[in-house]
Amino acid sequence: MIGLVCADIDASLDFYRALGLDVPSGAAGEDHVETKLPSGVRLAWDSIDLIKKLEPDWVAPVGRRMGLAFLCESPAEVDTAFSNVTEAGYKAHKEPWDAFWGQRYAQLVDPDGNVVDLFAPLGG
């Protein structure tokens, strides 16, 4: 499981829904939400309040908190997913580009400031 600590779980869930993840509906106001990704990995969201109950001395990290990257089916899907998320009002970190290492790549920013990468191999 990959866990995200969120200042606003509802805002974070909306972002990941816009990205195309199957995030449970009806989770508004919850302190913990999780979903299973197609790979079988679970992705979870926890509120800061819940984390502080579990670890009272917890302090939010400074700088780049973590990295998430999602493999898309094609370069066109990278562009589509990027457009869907930015058109929904979320921030872009870097517009889609053809990276020198042979992938179509783009970066978004989730509501907690985490950079989320989208990528797909170029060519066949």
C-alpha positions in Angstrom: 0.0 0.0 0.0 1.1 3.5 -0.7 -0.3 6.0 1.8 -0.8 9.7 1.2 -1.2 12.2 4.1 -3.7 14.8 3.1 -4.7 18.2 4.4 -8.0 17.8 2.6 -8.9 14.2 1.7 -12.0 15.2 -0.3 -9.9 17.6 -2.5 -7.3 14.8 -3.0 -9.9 12.2 -3.9 -11.4 14.6 -6.5 -7.9 15.1 -8.0 -7.2 11.3 -8.3 -10.7 10.7 -9.7 -10.0 13.3 -12.4 -6.8 11.4 -13.1 -9.0 8.3 -13.8 -8.5 6.3 -10.6 -11.4 4.3 -9.3 -11.8 6.1 -6.0 -14.7 5.2 -3.8 -17.6 7.7 -3.7 -19.3 8.5 -0.5 -16.0 9.0 1.4 -16.6 12.6 2.2 -15.3 13.5 5.6 -13.6 10.2 6.2 -10.1 10.1 7.9 -9.0 7.1 5.8 -9.9 6.0 2.3 -8.3 3.4 0.1 -8.6 1.9 -3.3 -7.0 -1.0 -5.2 -5.2 -0.1 -8.4 -5.3 -2.4 -11.4 -1.8 -3.7 -10.5 -3.1 -4.9 -7.1 -1.3 -2.1 -5.2 -3.5 -0.3 -2.8 -3.5 3.5 -2.6 -4.7 5.1 0.6 -5.4 8.6 1.8 -5.2 9.6 5.5 -6.1 12.9 7.1 -3.5 14.8 9.1 -5.8 14.5 12.1 -5.7 10.7 11.9 -1.9 10.7 11.5 -1.5 12.9 14.5 -3.7 10.6 16.5 -1.4 7.7 15.6 1.8 9.7 15.9 1.4 12.8 18.0 4.8 14.2 17.1 4.3 13.9 13.3 5.5 16.9 11.3 4.7 17.5 7.7 7.7 16.9 5.5 9.4 19.8 3.7 10.2 19.7 0.0 9.2 17.0 -2.4 7.2 14.7 -0.2 7.1 11.6 -2.5 6.8 10.6 -6.1 4.0 8.8 -7.8 4.1 7.9 -11.5 1.3 6.3 -13.6 2.0 4.3 -16.7 -0.5 5.3 -19.5 -1.4 3.0 -22.4 -0.1 5.3 -25.0 1.5 8.7 -25.5 -1.9 10.1 -26.5 -3.3 8.9 -23.2 -0.7 10.9 -21.4 -1.9 14.0 -23.2 -5.6 13.1 -22.6 -5.1 12.4 -18.8 -3.1 15.6 -18.4 -5.8 17.6 -20.2 -8.6 16.0 -18.2 -6.9 16.9 -14.9 -5.8 20.4 -15.8 -9.2 21.2 -17.3 -10.8 20.1 -14.0 -8.8 23.0 -12.4 -5.8 21.2 -11.0 -2.2 22.5 -11.4 0.3 21.4 -14.1 3.9 21.0 -13.0 5.2 20.3 -16.5 3.3 20.1 -19.8 3.5 16.8 -21.8 6.8 16.4 -23.7 8.8 13.7 -25.5 11.5 12.9 -23.0 15.0 12.0 -24.2 14.8 8.6 -22.5 12.0 7.5 -24.9 8.8 8.3 -23.1 5.9 10.7 -23.4 6.0 12.4 -20.0 3.9 15.0 -18.0 3.7 16.2 -14.5 0.7 17.3 -12.4 0.4 18.6 -8.8 -2.1 17.1 -6.4 -3.9 19.3 -3.8 -1.2 18.5 -1.2 1.6 19.6 -3.5 2.8 16.1 -4.5 4.1 15.9 -8.1 2.4 13.1 -10.0 4.0 11.9 -13.2 2.2 10.4 -16.2 4.2 8.4 -18.8 4.1 6.1 -21.7 6.7 4.6 -24.1 7.1 6.5 -27.4 6.8 4.6 -30.6 5.8 0.9 -31.0 
